[in-house]
């Protein structure tokens, strides 16, 4: 049996899912693949926190992980 992780899309990424609550996803896939499967465009830039720690988008989700996807912000002078 494959485990599950919870994933939360925050800020402007939230528009790609139809709930404000974290979504249950199957463990075993990369953060990037999971985000795209939820509707986040492949060209969209974002960062990930797994269990409160910055993680690479190639990280393979593990059973019980809590993932926050946060849009990258740019700007300046």
Secondary structure in CASP SS format (residue, H / E / C, confidence):
PFRMAT SS
TARGET T0000
AUTHOR 0000-0000-0000
METHOD secondary structure of the structure
MODEL  1
X C 1.00
X C 1.00
X C 1.00
X E 1.00
X E 1.00
X E 1.00
X E 1.00
X E 1.00
X E 1.00
X C 1.00
X H 1.00
X H 1.00
X H 1.00
X H 1.00
X H 1.00
X H 1.00
X C 1.00
X C 1.00
X C 1.00
X C 1.00
X C 1.00
X C 1.00
X E 1.00
X E 1.00
X E 1.00
X E 1.00
X C 1.00
X C 1.00
X C 1.00
X E 1.00
X H 1.00
X H 1.00
X H 1.00
X H 1.00
X H 1.00
X H 1.00
X H 1.00
X C 1.00
X C 1.00
X C 1.00
X C 1.00
X C 1.00
X C 1.00
X C 1.00
X C 1.00
X E 1.00
X E 1.00
X E 1.00
X E 1.00
X E 1.00
X C 1.00
X C 1.00
X E 1.00
X E 1.00
X E 1.00
X C 1.00
X C 1.00
X C 1.00
X C 1.00
X E 1.00
X C 1.00
X C 1.00
X C 1.00
X C 1.00
X C 1.00
X E 1.00
X E 1.00
X E 1.00
X E 1.00
X E 1.00
X E 1.00
X C 1.00
X C 1.00
X C 1.00
X C 1.00
X C 1.00
X C 1.00
END
